[in-house]
Structure formats: structure tokens, C-alpha cells
Amino acid sequence: MNKSIPVVSKIFCSGTPTMLMIRRRPIVVNGGGFVVTDLSHNIVFVVDGCGILGSKGELMVKDGEGEPILSISKKGGIVQALSTRNKWNGYSMDYQGKNTLVFSLTDPKSCTAQGAPIRIHIEPKRNCKNWDFEIGGSFADRDCTIVDCTRKIVAQMGMKELIGGKDFYHVEVQSGYDQAFIIGVMAILDNIHGESTRC
């Protein structure tokens, strides 16, 4: 029985838990963003921020070959400006350049909804009623967890001691879950916290 839960694509789902190492690029080098490797130091994903893309609130996740697989944009407009939450949309990209909405993430705006959870909705809708995934803990402290709507841990983030401080950390993705999706979420959290993907 296939227990994979693809969001971007089933090719990014592994049958075993996977440790991914994330190293932030300085903003002055290649426009910022970060590089994701496996434990053998092979590049698995590359995340580009607005330093490369030239647009605020625009992020791109590429596979290890440098092919774009996930485009992420922060929703704007008057309705968004009046909202107590920011909304981000993630679009999968196929070989023809067609974009399909695969998830949306809402985060509380810092001054008005402190402590409200960051929630993720998957498209098309799945079994969960109000949200599919929720982020808890502190990204800034490199100590956060992503759970599904049944509170099962999907991915857990931690810091590698004595190796580059907050510029080098890891995320363990549980078996069957979409690693490209998890890295997309990490990219949004990075941007929200004004780190390597932010202009």
C-alpha cells in the first residue's frame, strides 16, 4: 500500500524518514536564499529569494538539477492589507511552465494576532475540515514542528550544534511526506522572519 502524501509531486516522497540539511546563502552571494542537501552532501533543493527573482514576496524552489518545481508568492491587495493574516500561495510547476495551486499558508501579522497558529491548506481539499497542516514552535530558534490535522508530526526542524549557528540547520521529514512541500514551507518561514530569502 502506497502511503505517500504528495503535495508538489510523489517523486519527492520517500519511504523512510529523511534528514535534509539547510545552509543559508548570504544575501550578497547569488541573491540569498538557501541550499538543501542530503546527508551525503548532494544538493536536493535550492531556494531562491527575491534577491534573484527581483520581486518582494516571491520565492522559487528548484530541484537538485536547478529545475523550478515550486513557485511561491505572497498575496497582496487591499483585502490582504486589511486582513489580520498574511497569505502565501504555493504553485507546482510542470515541464511546460504551467502553474497549479497546491497549497496556501496563512500566518498571523505580528502586531495583531500574536500567538495565532500558522496553518496550511492543501489544494485540492483533502479529509481535514479547517486546515491540513499546522506549524508550532519557533523558526527563529530553529525549533519548530509541522503536524497534520490529526496532530501527527510530519517534519521537525533543529539546529546543528557548532556548525555555522543559525545559517546551518536541519529538518527531518517523516516517511511518505512531500519534501519539496516542506522545503517550500521552510522558505516562507525564512521570509516571514526576514532572513535569507528577504530583500
C-alpha positions as CSV (number, residue, x, y, z in Angstrom):
1,M,0.0,0.0,0.0
2,N,1.4,3.4,-1.0
3,K,1.3,5.7,2.0
4,S,2.9,8.7,0.3
5,I,1.2,12.1,0.7
6,P,2.3,14.2,-2.3
7,V,1.6,17.9,-2.4
8,V,4.1,19.0,-5.1
9,S,4.8,15.5,-6.5
10,K,5.1,11.9,-5.3
11,I,8.7,11.9,-6.6
12,F,9.6,14.0,-3.6
13,C,8.1,11.5,-1.1
14,S,10.4,8.9,0.4
15,G,9.6,5.6,2.1
16,T,11.8,6.3,5.0
17,P,12.4,9.4,7.2
18,T,14.8,11.8,5.5
19,M,17.2,14.3,7.1
20,L,17.7,17.4,5.0
21,M,20.5,19.9,5.7
22,I,19.8,23.6,5.0
23,R,22.5,26.1,4.6
24,R,21.6,29.8,4.1
25,R,23.4,31.7,1.4
26,P,24.5,35.3,2.3
27,I,22.2,37.8,0.6
28,V,25.3,39.2,-1.3
29,V,26.0,35.8,-2.8
30,N,23.6,34.7,-5.6
31,G,20.9,36.9,-4.2
32,G,20.4,35.0,-0.9
33,G,18.1,32.0,-0.4
34,F,19.4,28.6,0.8
35,V,20.7,25.3,-0.4
36,V,19.3,21.9,0.8
37,T,21.5,18.8,0.8
38,D,21.1,15.2,1.9
39,L,23.4,13.6,4.5
40,S,25.8,12.7,1.6
41,H,26.1,16.4,0.7
42,N,24.2,16.0,-2.6
43,I,22.2,19.1,-3.5
44,V,18.5,18.1,-3.3
45,F,16.8,21.6,-3.5
46,V,17.8,25.2,-4.0
47,V,15.6,28.1,-2.8
48,D,15.9,31.5,-4.4
49,G,14.5,34.6,-2.8
50,C,13.7,38.0,-4.1
51,G,17.4,38.9,-4.4
52,I,17.5,36.7,-7.5
53,L,13.9,36.9,-8.6
54,G,13.7,40.7,-8.2
55,S,10.2,40.7,-6.6
56,K,9.3,41.1,-3.0
57,G,7.3,38.2,-1.6
58,E,8.3,35.9,-4.5
59,L,10.2,32.6,-3.8
60,M,11.3,29.7,-6.0
61,V,12.1,26.1,-5.0
62,K,14.2,24.2,-7.6
63,D,15.2,20.6,-7.6
64,G,18.9,19.4,-7.4
65,E,19.2,19.9,-11.2
66,G,18.1,23.5,-11.0
67,E,14.7,23.0,-12.5
68,P,11.9,25.1,-10.9
69,I,9.3,22.9,-9.2
70,L,7.5,25.2,-6.8
71,S,6.7,28.9,-7.1
72,I,5.6,30.8,-4.0
73,S,4.1,34.2,-3.8
74,K,2.7,36.4,-1.0
75,K,-0.8,37.6,-1.8
76,G,-1.3,41.3,-1.9
77,G,-4.1,43.8,-2.5
78,I,-6.4,45.9,-0.4
79,V,-8.3,42.9,1.1
80,Q,-4.9,41.4,2.2
81,A,-3.8,44.7,3.7
82,L,-6.9,44.9,5.9
83,S,-6.6,41.2,6.9
84,T,-5.1,40.1,10.3
85,R,-3.2,37.4,8.4
86,N,-0.7,37.2,5.5
87,K,-1.4,34.6,2.9
88,W,1.1,32.8,0.8
89,N,0.3,30.6,-2.2
90,G,2.4,27.7,-3.5
91,Y,2.2,26.6,-7.1
92,S,3.7,23.5,-8.6
93,M,5.3,24.0,-12.0
94,D,5.3,21.4,-14.7
95,Y,7.7,21.0,-17.6
96,Q,5.5,23.2,-19.8
97,G,5.7,26.1,-17.3
98,K,2.1,25.6,-16.2
99,N,1.4,26.6,-12.6
100,T,-1.2,24.8,-10.4
101,L,-2.1,26.0,-6.9
102,V,-1.1,23.2,-4.5
103,F,-1.2,24.9,-1.1
104,S,-1.8,28.1,0.8
105,L,-0.2,29.2,4.1
106,T,-1.7,31.9,6.4
107,D,0.4,33.5,9.1
108,P,-0.7,36.0,11.7
109,K,0.6,39.5,11.2
110,S,2.9,40.1,14.1
111,C,1.3,43.1,15.8
112,T,-2.4,42.0,15.6
113,A,-2.5,38.2,16.0
114,Q,0.5,37.2,18.2
115,G,0.4,33.6,19.1
116,A,-2.1,32.5,16.5
117,P,-1.0,29.4,14.7
118,I,0.4,29.3,11.2
119,R,-1.8,27.0,9.1
120,I,-1.5,25.4,5.7
121,H,-4.4,24.4,3.4
122,I,-3.7,21.8,0.6
123,E,-5.4,22.1,-2.8
124,P,-7.5,20.2,-3.8
125,K,-9.2,19.9,-0.4
126,R,-8.5,16.7,1.5
127,N,-10.0,15.0,4.5
128,C,-9.3,17.7,7.0
129,K,-12.0,20.3,7.7
130,N,-10.4,23.6,8.5
131,W,-6.6,23.1,7.8
132,D,-4.3,20.3,6.7
133,F,-1.0,21.2,8.5
134,E,-0.1,23.5,11.3
135,I,3.3,24.9,12.4
136,G,4.3,25.2,16.0
137,G,7.4,26.2,17.9
138,S,10.0,28.9,16.9
139,F,11.5,29.1,13.5
140,A,13.8,31.9,14.7
141,D,15.2,29.5,17.3
142,R,15.4,26.6,14.7
143,D,13.0,24.6,16.8
144,C,9.7,24.1,15.1
145,T,7.4,21.3,14.1
146,I,4.9,20.7,11.3
147,V,1.9,18.5,12.2
148,D,-1.0,17.3,10.2
149,C,-4.7,17.8,11.2
150,T,-4.5,14.6,13.3
151,R,-1.5,16.1,15.2
152,K,0.9,13.6,13.7
153,I,4.4,15.0,13.3
154,V,5.2,15.5,9.6
155,A,8.5,17.4,9.9
156,Q,10.7,18.6,12.7
157,M,13.4,21.3,12.5
158,G,16.6,21.5,14.6
159,M,19.9,23.2,14.7
160,K,23.3,21.7,14.0
161,E,25.4,22.5,17.1
162,L,28.6,24.4,16.5
163,I,28.3,24.4,12.7
164,G,27.6,27.9,11.4
165,G,24.9,28.8,14.0
166,K,21.5,29.7,12.5
167,D,23.0,29.7,9.0
168,F,23.1,25.9,9.1
169,Y,20.2,23.7,10.3
170,H,18.3,20.6,9.5
171,V,14.7,19.4,9.0
172,E,13.7,15.7,9.3
173,V,10.8,14.9,7.0
174,Q,8.8,11.8,8.0
175,S,8.3,8.9,5.5
176,G,5.7,9.4,2.9
177,Y,5.6,13.2,3.1
178,D,6.5,15.6,0.3
179,Q,10.0,17.0,0.9
180,A,9.6,19.7,-1.8
181,F,6.4,21.0,0.0
182,I,8.2,21.0,3.4
183,I,11.1,23.0,1.9
184,G,8.6,25.4,0.4
185,V,7.2,25.9,3.9
186,M,10.7,26.5,5.3
187,A,11.3,29.1,2.5
188,I,8.1,31.0,3.6
189,L,9.1,30.9,7.3
190,D,12.6,32.2,6.3
191,N,11.0,35.1,4.5
192,I,8.4,35.8,7.3
193,H,11.4,36.1,9.8
194,G,13.3,38.4,7.5
195,E,16.1,36.0,6.8
196,S,18.0,34.9,3.7
197,T,15.1,35.0,1.2
198,R,14.0,38.5,2.1
199,C,15.2,41.5,0.1
